[in-house]
Amino acid sequence: MRVATLGFHHESNTFAPVSASLEQFLASGPDQGNELIAKYSESQATLAGFIEAAAADADVELVPLLYFDLNPMGTITSEALETIASRLLAALDEGGPWDAVLLALHGAAASEVHRDADGEILERVRRLVGADVPIGVTYDMHANVSNRMVDAATVVNIYLTNPHVDPRLRARQCADLIFRVVRGEIHPVMALETPPLAVNILRQGTSDSPMKELCALANEAASRPGVLSVSIAEGFPYADVEEMGMAFLAVTDDDPELAREIARELARATWEIRAELEGNAVDIDIALHRAAEAEAHPVVLLDVGDNVGGGSPADSTYVLAAAQRLGVTGLFHSLCDPASVALCADAGVGATVELDVGGKTDDLHGKPVAIRGTVQMLDDGKFEDAGPTHGGFRFYDAGPRALVHTDDDHMVLLTSKPRGNTSRQELISAGLDPTTQPIIVAKGVHSPRATYEPLAAEMIWLNTPGCTSADINALNYSHRRRPMFPYERDAEY
Ligand SMILES: [Zn+2]
């Protein structure tokens, strides 16, 4: 059995100001051929599951082709998408014919022309290989799943954890099903149900209610006779596309009615508890007062509107500006601001500097804030964290950094690259003790939890403005379905 594997991973925040250009994609890849095996086989990523499944099956020869991957940012340019699509298709065409194809797609990729970029690529792959070659796809749990993204595939499944710790497992399951299709052992049919419903990012954790219970329902349904796989997609509300929202997908062995019944059952159960899927972020001023008056420290304030992992620029100043206005002191606060880093480097350690920091990428994340203080540290921004971190990352590079101790007693860490605050080593490497900081501002939603939850006296998720704001009602959509909950509260399903 000759099986091709290839992929394209991008979560496109269509509200984010920086487009995902061809240069950005090429700067971070693609990986091809055996490079792809070397890089991913030991990881927990989707491709690792495909590789593992093939290695466990003596009949399968897996041919790694090409994989494009880029951090979440704005809409993909047309040039980037067309180049990526044509390179993927060319690799498939040159290496064929195939007995099956395994695709690693994110499911929330949107380009300037194709808002359903994953569906577009999948359809092109289907046209190339023809109707008879089984195609398996594993999507990220943030996928906005369209009918196209299912119809052109033979088997689709989706991660069932957030933070995502099961991509390898889900991809393995998908690949194993595809191998059984090639052998003629099963005939998968799929049903997709997409109620008009978006889940707030603050409610997406699958170890917390209500997602925990909903995922348990999906796993229970997957164990019923005749059922091959059951998935839930949480969707990605920061993409202004028609298919934005939650999705429920069941795969059965040649039993379309059973698939339909399960997908509807899950969608209905979720719709019934939709009020629990709404956000509960706290206003900035209230959170700052609460942090300033707290008896135990540090209090970690999560800047949800500047969630760098969701495509934002890491230079939002709303929290720092509010702290100045309210007279709240003792913040640790990072900002991506290479120009200010350069000014600090010119001034040198120990020098007094007056700077306008942050708020420079766009007009969604606050204005530059004036600070005055002492340059306390300068370094190259490289640090390592062997402890628990989001995604299991270990090596970090924030670019050249400067730490400024301001006259009003904040620690402002200026970086040259956009970074979320997902490692306590960020502070330690800058000479700060995270356990004695009164207030730590962490840009992110779920990603700072692994490092900060164990040491925080309290974590507060903030209703900060920005292109990843928890207040999804404030996002200016043109393409999403209407009516839809929670935007239109009387939406029906
Ligand atoms: Zn995701």
Residues whose N, C-alpha, C, O or C-beta is under 5 A from the ligand:
A	BS01	ZN	D140 M141 H142
